[in-house]
Amino acid sequence: MMRKGLLVMMTLLLGLSLSGCNTMSGIGKDIQKGGQAIEKAAKS
């Protein structure tokens, strides 16, 4: 019984940590695109 609960908790934590990495990656890409737009505007 205890082992099953631990397995469920570990699975949930793994899922949350992976989704967190994807979210941070998405934010980084958005910031990068914003920087590229500013750079392009500055060159014009």
Secondary structure, 3 states (H helix, E strand, C coil): CHHHHHHHHHHHHHHHHHHHHHHHHHHHHHHHHHHHHHHHHHHC
